[in-house]
Amino acid sequence: MHWTLAEAINTSSVLYHVTKKEKYADDYADFMAYLDDKVIDHVNGSWFHQLDKNNHVIGTVWPGKSDIYHALQATLIPYYTPEVSIALAVKNGQKI
């Protein structure tokens, strides 16, 4: 499911910001590589919602593309410090 990957991206990013442990930066890099390689639809845009264990697109939960909510957060949260509210930062035009 796309949202579990988005949460893993967010979590590894926040853990790195808070602890400065390279393991979390490495996890973040691995999650981002997987996202780019398997989950982003580079032809039609957006993320694939659901993949099977062999990374083939399936639609057993619902067919079609994922919502933008999780994908947007996963592209914003890693660029801000953990104490920043993403909603307020975007509303206020806070620079990344």
Backbone as XML, in Angstrom:
<?xml version="1.0"?>
<chain id="A" units="angstrom">
  <residue number="1" name="MET">
    <atom name="N" x="0.838" y="-1.173" z="0.000"/>
    <atom name="CA" x="0.000" y="0.000" z="0.000"/>
    <atom name="C" x="0.891" y="1.249" z="0.000"/>
  </residue>
  <residue number="2" name="HIS">
    <atom name="N" x="0.527" y="2.204" z="-0.819"/>
    <atom name="CA" x="1.358" y="3.397" z="-0.957"/>
    <atom name="C" x="1.513" y="4.159" z="0.348"/>
  </residue>
  <residue number="3" name="TRP">
    <atom name="N" x="0.477" y="4.183" z="1.157"/>
    <atom name="CA" x="0.528" y="4.994" z="2.368"/>
    <atom name="C" x="1.521" y="4.448" z="3.392"/>
  </residue>
  <residue number="4" name="THR">
    <atom name="N" x="1.749" y="3.138" z="3.414"/>
    <atom name="CA" x="2.722" y="2.602" z="4.363"/>
    <atom name="C" x="4.133" y="3.046" z="3.982"/>
  </residue>
  <residue number="5" name="LEU">
    <atom name="N" x="4.407" y="3.116" z="2.691"/>
    <atom name="CA" x="5.703" y="3.629" z="2.243"/>
    <atom name="C" x="5.831" y="5.111" z="2.592"/>
  </residue>
  <residue number="6" name="ALA">
    <atom name="N" x="4.788" y="5.872" z="2.387"/>
    <atom name="CA" x="4.826" y="7.303" z="2.734"/>
    <atom name="C" x="5.116" y="7.485" z="4.226"/>
  </residue>
  <residue number="7" name="GLU">
    <atom name="N" x="4.489" y="6.684" z="5.064"/>
    <atom name="CA" x="4.727" y="6.781" z="6.508"/>
    <atom name="C" x="6.153" y="6.362" z="6.854"/>
  </residue>
  <residue number="8" name="ALA">
    <atom name="N" x="6.696" y="5.373" z="6.166"/>
    <atom name="CA" x="8.083" y="4.955" z="6.402"/>
    <atom name="C" x="9.057" y="6.067" z="6.012"/>
  </residue>
  <residue number="9" name="ILE">
    <atom name="N" x="8.765" y="6.749" z="4.916"/>
    <atom name="CA" x="9.595" y="7.884" z="4.485"/>
    <atom name="C" x="9.563" y="8.974" z="5.559"/>
  </residue>
  <residue number="10" name="ASN">
    <atom name="N" x="8.371" y="9.318" z="6.010"/>
    <atom name="CA" x="8.225" y="10.359" z="7.030"/>
    <atom name="C" x="8.925" y="9.965" z="8.333"/>
  </residue>
  <residue number="11" name="THR">
    <atom name="N" x="8.706" y="8.743" z="8.773"/>
    <atom name="CA" x="9.264" y="8.291" z="10.043"/>
    <atom name="C" x="10.783" y="8.252" z="10.015"/>
  </residue>
  <residue number="12" name="SER">
    <atom name="N" x="11.351" y="7.692" z="8.955"/>
    <atom name="CA" x="12.816" y="7.631" z="8.891"/>
    <atom name="C" x="13.409" y="9.033" z="8.833"/>
  </residue>
  <residue number="13" name="SER">
    <atom name="N" x="12.750" y="9.939" z="8.157"/>
    <atom name="CA" x="13.221" y="11.317" z="8.087"/>
    <atom name="C" x="13.194" y="11.986" z="9.460"/>
  </residue>
  <residue number="14" name="VAL">
    <atom name="N" x="12.088" y="11.865" z="10.157"/>
    <atom name="CA" x="11.963" y="12.483" z="11.479"/>
    <atom name="C" x="12.955" y="11.852" z="12.458"/>
  </residue>
  <residue number="15" name="LEU">
    <atom name="N" x="13.096" y="10.534" z="12.415"/>
    <atom name="CA" x="14.053" y="9.882" z="13.304"/>
    <atom name="C" x="15.480" y="10.367" z="13.042"/>
  </residue>
  <residue number="16" name="TYR">
    <atom name="N" x="15.811" y="10.572" z="11.793"/>
    <atom name="CA" x="17.145" y="11.092" z="11.494"/>
    <atom name="C" x="17.305" y="12.519" z="12.023"/>
  </residue>
  <residue number="17" name="HIS">
    <atom name="N" x="16.299" y="13.374" z="11.787"/>
    <atom name="CA" x="16.370" y="14.761" z="12.278"/>
    <atom name="C" x="16.547" y="14.802" z="13.797"/>
  </residue>
  <residue number="18" name="VAL">
    <atom name="N" x="15.857" y="13.907" z="14.492"/>
    <atom name="CA" x="15.878" y="13.920" z="15.957"/>
    <atom name="C" x="17.145" y="13.275" z="16.518"/>
  </residue>
  <residue number="19" name="THR">
    <atom name="N" x="17.570" y="12.141" z="15.957"/>
    <atom name="CA" x="18.686" y="11.382" z="16.545"/>
    <atom name="C" x="20.025" y="11.608" z="15.855"/>
  </residue>
  <residue number="20" name="LYS">
    <atom name="N" x="19.988" y="12.054" z="14.609"/>
    <atom name="CA" x="21.197" y="12.205" z="13.773"/>
    <atom name="C" x="21.896" y="10.869" z="13.503"/>
  </residue>
  <residue number="21" name="LYS">
    <atom name="N" x="21.201" y="9.756" z="13.714"/>
    <atom name="CA" x="21.781" y="8.441" z="13.443"/>
    <atom name="C" x="21.711" y="8.153" z="11.945"/>
  </residue>
  <residue number="22" name="GLU">
    <atom name="N" x="22.839" y="7.825" z="11.367"/>
    <atom name="CA" x="22.930" y="7.581" z="9.922"/>
    <atom name="C" x="22.040" y="6.430" z="9.468"/>
  </residue>
  <residue number="23" name="LYS">
    <atom name="N" x="21.763" y="5.497" z="10.359"/>
    <atom name="CA" x="20.893" y="4.377" z="9.994"/>
    <atom name="C" x="19.560" y="4.888" z="9.444"/>
  </residue>
  <residue number="24" name="TYR">
    <atom name="N" x="19.024" y="5.910" z="10.070"/>
    <atom name="CA" x="17.735" y="6.448" z="9.629"/>
    <atom name="C" x="17.856" y="7.198" z="8.308"/>
  </residue>
  <residue number="25" name="ALA">
    <atom name="N" x="18.967" y="7.850" z="8.093"/>
    <atom name="CA" x="19.209" y="8.488" z="6.794"/>
    <atom name="C" x="19.334" y="7.422" z="5.708"/>
  </residue>
  <residue number="26" name="ASP">
    <atom name="N" x="19.992" y="6.319" z="6.042"/>
    <atom name="CA" x="20.111" y="5.214" z="5.087"/>
    <atom name="C" x="18.751" y="4.596" z="4.788"/>
  </residue>
  <residue number="27" name="ASP">
    <atom name="N" x="17.934" y="4.419" z="5.837"/>
    <atom name="CA" x="16.577" y="3.892" z="5.631"/>
    <atom name="C" x="15.781" y="4.817" z="4.715"/>
  </residue>
  <residue number="28" name="TYR">
    <atom name="N" x="15.866" y="6.117" z="4.989"/>
    <atom name="CA" x="15.174" y="7.111" z="4.162"/>
    <atom name="C" x="15.616" y="6.988" z="2.706"/>
  </residue>
  <residue number="29" name="ALA">
    <atom name="N" x="16.908" y="6.897" z="2.466"/>
    <atom name="CA" x="17.430" y="6.764" z="1.098"/>
    <atom name="C" x="16.918" y="5.484" z="0.440"/>
  </residue>
  <residue number="30" name="ASP">
    <atom name="N" x="16.873" y="4.391" z="1.194"/>
    <atom name="CA" x="16.357" y="3.128" z="0.649"/>
    <atom name="C" x="14.879" y="3.243" z="0.292"/>
  </residue>
  <residue number="31" name="PHE">
    <atom name="N" x="14.094" y="3.853" z="1.180"/>
    <atom name="CA" x="12.662" y="4.024" z="0.905"/>
    <atom name="C" x="12.441" y="4.904" z="-0.324"/>
  </residue>
  <residue number="32" name="MET">
    <atom name="N" x="13.233" y="5.966" z="-0.441"/>
    <atom name="CA" x="13.096" y="6.863" z="-1.592"/>
    <atom name="C" x="13.497" y="6.166" z="-2.895"/>
  </residue>
  <residue number="33" name="ALA">
    <atom name="N" x="14.516" y="5.329" z="-2.853"/>
    <atom name="CA" x="14.925" y="4.582" z="-4.044"/>
    <atom name="C" x="13.828" y="3.612" z="-4.459"/>
  </residue>
  <residue number="34" name="TYR">
    <atom name="N" x="13.223" y="2.937" z="-3.488"/>
    <atom name="CA" x="12.123" y="2.013" z="-3.786"/>
    <atom name="C" x="10.933" y="2.785" z="-4.366"/>
  </residue>
  <residue number="35" name="LEU">
    <atom name="N" x="10.631" y="3.916" z="-3.768"/>
    <atom name="CA" x="9.552" y="4.764" z="-4.278"/>
    <atom name="C" x="9.788" y="5.105" z="-5.740"/>
  </residue>
  <residue number="36" name="ASP">
    <atom name="N" x="10.975" y="5.574" z="-6.045"/>
    <atom name="CA" x="11.290" y="5.990" z="-7.409"/>
    <atom name="C" x="11.275" y="4.805" z="-8.377"/>
  </residue>
  <residue number="37" name="ASP">
    <atom name="N" x="11.787" y="3.677" z="-7.930"/>
    <atom name="CA" x="11.918" y="2.514" z="-8.806"/>
    <atom name="C" x="10.609" y="1.761" z="-9.010"/>
  </residue>
  <residue number="38" name="LYS">
    <atom name="N" x="9.775" y="1.666" z="-7.975"/>
    <atom name="CA" x="8.610" y="0.777" z="-8.040"/>
    <atom name="C" x="7.257" y="1.470" z="-7.914"/>
  </residue>
  <residue number="39" name="VAL">
    <atom name="N" x="7.183" y="2.533" z="-7.178"/>
    <atom name="CA" x="5.871" y="3.069" z="-6.795"/>
    <atom name="C" x="5.445" y="4.285" z="-7.613"/>
  </residue>
  <residue number="40" name="ILE">
    <atom name="N" x="6.364" y="5.140" z="-7.983"/>
    <atom name="CA" x="5.997" y="6.304" z="-8.798"/>
    <atom name="C" x="5.703" y="5.850" z="-10.223"/>
  </residue>
  <residue number="41" name="ASP">
    <atom name="N" x="4.585" y="6.306" z="-10.743"/>
    <atom name="CA" x="4.234" y="6.050" z="-12.140"/>
    <atom name="C" x="4.861" y="7.173" z="-12.974"/>
  </residue>
  <residue number="42" name="HIS">
    <atom name="N" x="6.021" y="6.893" z="-13.531"/>
    <atom name="CA" x="6.757" y="7.903" z="-14.293"/>
    <atom name="C" x="6.140" y="8.185" z="-15.661"/>
  </residue>
  <residue number="43" name="VAL">
    <atom name="N" x="5.188" y="7.368" z="-16.074"/>
    <atom name="CA" x="4.530" y="7.570" z="-17.371"/>
    <atom name="C" x="3.281" y="8.433" z="-17.224"/>
  </residue>
  <residue number="44" name="ASN">
    <atom name="N" x="2.414" y="8.068" z="-16.286"/>
    <atom name="CA" x="1.132" y="8.754" z="-16.141"/>
    <atom name="C" x="1.034" y="9.635" z="-14.900"/>
  </residue>
  <residue number="45" name="GLY">
    <atom name="N" x="2.087" y="9.662" z="-14.098"/>
    <atom name="CA" x="2.076" y="10.483" z="-12.895"/>
    <atom name="C" x="1.461" y="9.795" z="-11.697"/>
  </residue>
  <residue number="46" name="SER">
    <atom name="N" x="1.687" y="10.353" z="-10.531"/>
    <atom name="CA" x="1.169" y="9.877" z="-9.257"/>
    <atom name="C" x="1.908" y="8.625" z="-8.792"/>
  </residue>
  <residue number="47" name="TRP">
    <atom name="N" x="1.389" y="8.018" z="-7.745"/>
    <atom name="CA" x="1.950" y="6.781" z="-7.199"/>
    <atom name="C" x="0.974" y="5.655" z="-7.468"/>
  </residue>
  <residue number="48" name="PHE">
    <atom name="N" x="1.510" y="4.465" z="-7.663"/>
    <atom name="CA" x="0.649" y="3.287" z="-7.705"/>
    <atom name="C" x="0.168" y="3.034" z="-6.289"/>
  </residue>
  <residue number="49" name="HIS">
    <atom name="N" x="-1.108" y="2.704" z="-6.145"/>
    <atom name="CA" x="-1.692" y="2.542" z="-4.813"/>
    <atom name="C" x="-1.254" y="1.250" z="-4.143"/>
  </residue>
  <residue number="50" name="GLN">
    <atom name="N" x="-1.238" y="0.163" z="-4.877"/>
    <atom name="CA" x="-1.007" y="-1.136" z="-4.254"/>
    <atom name="C" x="-0.175" y="-2.016" z="-5.176"/>
  </residue>
  <residue number="51" name="LEU">
    <atom name="N" x="0.833" y="-2.668" z="-4.598"/>
    <atom name="CA" x="1.674" y="-3.603" z="-5.334"/>
    <atom name="C" x="1.615" y="-4.961" z="-4.647"/>
  </residue>
  <residue number="52" name="ASP">
    <atom name="N" x="1.810" y="-6.024" z="-5.432"/>
    <atom name="CA" x="1.886" y="-7.355" z="-4.820"/>
    <atom name="C" x="3.309" y="-7.633" z="-4.347"/>
  </residue>
  <residue number="53" name="LYS">
    <atom name="N" x="3.566" y="-8.833" z="-3.858"/>
    <atom name="CA" x="4.884" y="-9.141" z="-3.301"/>
    <atom name="C" x="5.994" y="-9.128" z="-4.348"/>
  </residue>
  <residue number="54" name="ASN">
    <atom name="N" x="5.624" y="-9.142" z="-5.631"/>
    <atom name="CA" x="6.600" y="-9.050" z="-6.723"/>
    <atom name="C" x="6.630" y="-7.664" z="-7.356"/>
  </residue>
  <residue number="55" name="ASN">
    <atom name="N" x="6.014" y="-6.703" z="-6.684"/>
    <atom name="CA" x="5.965" y="-5.306" z="-7.127"/>
    <atom name="C" x="5.187" y="-5.099" z="-8.421"/>
  </residue>
  <residue number="56" name="HIS">
    <atom name="N" x="4.157" y="-5.914" z="-8.623"/>
    <atom name="CA" x="3.248" y="-5.708" z="-9.747"/>
    <atom name="C" x="2.024" y="-4.953" z="-9.236"/>
  </residue>
  <residue number="57" name="VAL">
    <atom name="N" x="1.541" y="-4.020" z="-10.028"/>
    <atom name="CA" x="0.377" y="-3.225" z="-9.634"/>
    <atom name="C" x="-0.846" y="-4.137" z="-9.538"/>
  </residue>
  <residue number="58" name="ILE">
    <atom name="N" x="-1.557" y="-4.024" z="-8.409"/>
    <atom name="CA" x="-2.811" y="-4.750" z="-8.218"/>
    <atom name="C" x="-3.850" y="-3.772" z="-7.672"/>
  </residue>
  <residue number="59" name="GLY">
    <atom name="N" x="-5.087" y="-4.191" z="-7.665"/>
    <atom name="CA" x="-6.156" y="-3.325" z="-7.183"/>
    <atom name="C" x="-7.149" y="-4.080" z="-6.339"/>
  </residue>
  <residue number="60" name="THR">
    <atom name="N" x="-6.681" y="-4.859" z="-5.368"/>
    <atom name="CA" x="-7.611" y="-5.638" z="-4.558"/>
    <atom name="C" x="-8.335" y="-4.790" z="-3.515"/>
  </residue>
  <residue number="61" name="VAL">
    <atom name="N" x="-7.736" y="-3.684" z="-3.093"/>
    <atom name="CA" x="-8.398" y="-2.805" z="-2.133"/>
    <atom name="C" x="-9.339" y="-1.867" z="-2.879"/>
  </residue>
  <residue number="62" name="TRP">
    <atom name="N" x="-8.827" y="-1.173" z="-3.853"/>
    <atom name="CA" x="-9.618" y="-0.422" z="-4.815"/>
    <atom name="C" x="-8.746" y="-0.157" z="-6.025"/>
  </residue>
  <residue number="63" name="PRO">
    <atom name="N" x="-9.349" y="-0.103" z="-7.177"/>
    <atom name="CA" x="-8.559" y="0.143" z="-8.393"/>
    <atom name="C" x="-8.213" y="1.624" z="-8.529"/>
  </residue>
  <residue number="64" name="GLY">
    <atom name="N" x="-7.222" y="1.880" z="-9.335"/>
    <atom name="CA" x="-6.893" y="3.272" z="-9.637"/>
    <atom name="C" x="-5.723" y="3.796" z="-8.841"/>
  </residue>
  <residue number="65" name="LYS">
    <atom name="N" x="-5.522" y="5.083" z="-8.941"/>
    <atom name="CA" x="-4.385" y="5.758" z="-8.319"/>
    <atom name="C" x="-4.689" y="6.131" z="-6.875"/>
  </residue>
  <residue number="66" name="SER">
    <atom name="N" x="-3.607" y="6.361" z="-6.153"/>
    <atom name="CA" x="-3.733" y="6.734" z="-4.750"/>
    <atom name="C" x="-4.116" y="8.209" z="-4.620"/>
  </residue>
  <residue number="67" name="ASP">
    <atom name="N" x="-4.568" y="8.547" z="-3.407"/>
    <atom name="CA" x="-4.851" y="9.952" z="-3.115"/>
    <atom name="C" x="-3.534" y="10.707" z="-2.998"/>
  </residue>
  <residue number="68" name="ILE">
    <atom name="N" x="-3.606" y="12.003" z="-2.994"/>
    <atom name="CA" x="-2.389" y="12.815" z="-2.927"/>
    <atom name="C" x="-1.944" y="13.083" z="-1.487"/>
  </residue>
  <residue number="69" name="TYR">
    <atom name="N" x="-2.804" y="12.844" z="-0.540"/>
    <atom name="CA" x="-2.532" y="13.180" z="0.865"/>
    <atom name="C" x="-1.200" y="12.619" z="1.353"/>
  </residue>
  <residue number="70" name="HIS">
    <atom name="N" x="-1.023" y="11.305" z="1.275"/>
    <atom name="CA" x="0.198" y="10.681" z="1.783"/>
    <atom name="C" x="1.416" y="11.031" z="0.934"/>
  </residue>
  <residue number="71" name="ALA">
    <atom name="N" x="1.245" y="11.057" z="-0.371"/>
    <atom name="CA" x="2.367" y="11.383" z="-1.257"/>
    <atom name="C" x="2.856" y="12.810" z="-1.001"/>
  </residue>
  <residue number="72" name="LEU">
    <atom name="N" x="1.942" y="13.726" z="-0.829"/>
    <atom name="CA" x="2.324" y="15.120" z="-0.572"/>
    <atom name="C" x="3.067" y="15.254" z="0.747"/>
  </residue>
  <residue number="73" name="GLN">
    <atom name="N" x="2.547" y="14.610" z="1.787"/>
    <atom name="CA" x="3.233" y="14.673" z="3.075"/>
    <atom name="C" x="4.631" y="14.068" z="2.985"/>
  </residue>
  <residue number="74" name="ALA">
    <atom name="N" x="4.767" y="12.964" z="2.267"/>
    <atom name="CA" x="6.071" y="12.303" z="2.156"/>
    <atom name="C" x="7.080" y="13.141" z="1.382"/>
  </residue>
  <residue number="75" name="THR">
    <atom name="N" x="6.588" y="14.063" z="0.571"/>
    <atom name="CA" x="7.516" y="14.941" z="-0.148"/>
    <atom name="C" x="7.791" y="16.234" z="0.609"/>
  </residue>
  <residue number="76" name="LEU">
    <atom name="N" x="7.030" y="16.541" z="1.645"/>
    <atom name="CA" x="7.243" y="17.765" z="2.424"/>
    <atom name="C" x="7.903" y="17.512" z="3.774"/>
  </residue>
  <residue number="77" name="ILE">
    <atom name="N" x="7.431" y="16.537" z="4.521"/>
    <atom name="CA" x="7.904" y="16.310" z="5.891"/>
    <atom name="C" x="9.421" y="16.172" z="5.980"/>
  </residue>
  <residue number="78" name="PRO">
    <atom name="N" x="10.079" y="15.439" z="5.085"/>
    <atom name="CA" x="11.530" y="15.295" z="5.213"/>
    <atom name="C" x="12.324" y="16.603" z="5.101"/>
  </residue>
  <residue number="79" name="TYR">
    <atom name="N" x="11.723" y="17.632" z="4.572"/>
    <atom name="CA" x="12.437" y="18.887" z="4.355"/>
    <atom name="C" x="12.267" y="19.909" z="5.478"/>
  </residue>
  <residue number="80" name="TYR">
    <atom name="N" x="11.428" y="19.600" z="6.428"/>
    <atom name="CA" x="11.223" y="20.487" z="7.570"/>
    <atom name="C" x="11.683" y="19.796" z="8.845"/>
  </residue>
  <residue number="81" name="THR">
    <atom name="N" x="11.969" y="20.573" z="9.869"/>
    <atom name="CA" x="12.314" y="19.981" z="11.152"/>
    <atom name="C" x="11.046" y="19.444" z="11.809"/>
  </residue>
  <residue number="82" name="PRO">
    <atom name="N" x="11.177" y="18.452" z="12.683"/>
    <atom name="CA" x="9.997" y="17.787" z="13.251"/>
    <atom name="C" x="9.039" y="18.686" z="14.016"/>
  </residue>
  <residue number="83" name="GLU">
    <atom name="N" x="9.530" y="19.780" z="14.569"/>
    <atom name="CA" x="8.632" y="20.623" z="15.357"/>
    <atom name="C" x="7.757" y="21.544" z="14.499"/>
  </residue>
  <residue number="84" name="VAL">
    <atom name="N" x="7.962" y="21.531" z="13.188"/>
    <atom name="CA" x="7.189" y="22.386" z="12.286"/>
    <atom name="C" x="5.914" y="21.661" z="11.840"/>
  </residue>
  <residue number="85" name="SER">
    <atom name="N" x="4.800" y="22.351" z="11.930"/>
    <atom name="CA" x="3.554" y="21.837" z="11.377"/>
    <atom name="C" x="3.589" y="22.045" z="9.864"/>
  </residue>
  <residue number="86" name="ILE">
    <atom name="N" x="3.465" y="20.969" z="9.113"/>
    <atom name="CA" x="3.517" y="21.071" z="7.655"/>
    <atom name="C" x="2.376" y="21.949" z="7.138"/>
  </residue>
  <residue number="87" name="ALA">
    <atom name="N" x="1.196" y="21.787" z="7.697"/>
    <atom name="CA" x="0.050" y="22.592" z="7.246"/>
    <atom name="C" x="0.320" y="24.073" z="7.447"/>
  </residue>
  <residue number="88" name="LEU">
    <atom name="N" x="0.814" y="24.448" z="8.628"/>
    <atom name="CA" x="1.114" y="25.868" z="8.882"/>
    <atom name="C" x="2.266" y="26.360" z="8.019"/>
  </residue>
  <residue number="89" name="ALA">
    <atom name="N" x="3.274" y="25.536" z="7.829"/>
    <atom name="CA" x="4.412" y="25.933" z="7.019"/>
    <atom name="C" x="3.974" y="26.241" z="5.583"/>
  </residue>
  <residue number="90" name="VAL">
    <atom name="N" x="3.140" y="25.397" z="5.033"/>
    <atom name="CA" x="2.638" y="25.614" z="3.663"/>
    <atom name="C" x="1.746" y="26.848" z="3.640"/>
  </residue>
  <residue number="91" name="LYS">
    <atom name="N" x="0.837" y="26.957" z="4.602"/>
    <atom name="CA" x="-0.065" y="28.112" z="4.665"/>
    <atom name="C" x="0.720" y="29.418" z="4.744"/>
  </residue>
  <residue number="92" name="ASN">
    <atom name="N" x="1.775" y="29.429" z="5.543"/>
    <atom name="CA" x="2.555" y="30.647" z="5.760"/>
    <atom name="C" x="3.653" y="30.858" z="4.726"/>
  </residue>
  <residue number="93" name="GLY">
    <atom name="N" x="3.770" y="29.936" z="3.771"/>
    <atom name="CA" x="4.793" y="30.068" z="2.745"/>
    <atom name="C" x="6.201" y="29.910" z="3.277"/>
  </residue>
  <residue number="94" name="GLN">
    <atom name="N" x="6.338" y="29.162" z="4.362"/>
    <atom name="CA" x="7.660" y="28.959" z="4.971"/>
    <atom name="C" x="8.580" y="28.220" z="4.018"/>
  </residue>
  <residue number="95" name="LYS">
    <atom name="N" x="9.761" y="28.726" z="3.854"/>
    <atom name="CA" x="10.736" y="28.133" z="2.934"/>
    <atom name="C" x="11.241" y="26.802" z="3.462"/>
  </residue>
  <residue number="96" name="ILE">
    <atom name="N" x="11.534" y="25.934" z="2.553"/>
    <atom name="CA" x="12.087" y="24.630" z="2.903"/>
    <atom name="C" x="13.550" y="24.795" z="3.192"/>
  </residue>
</chain>
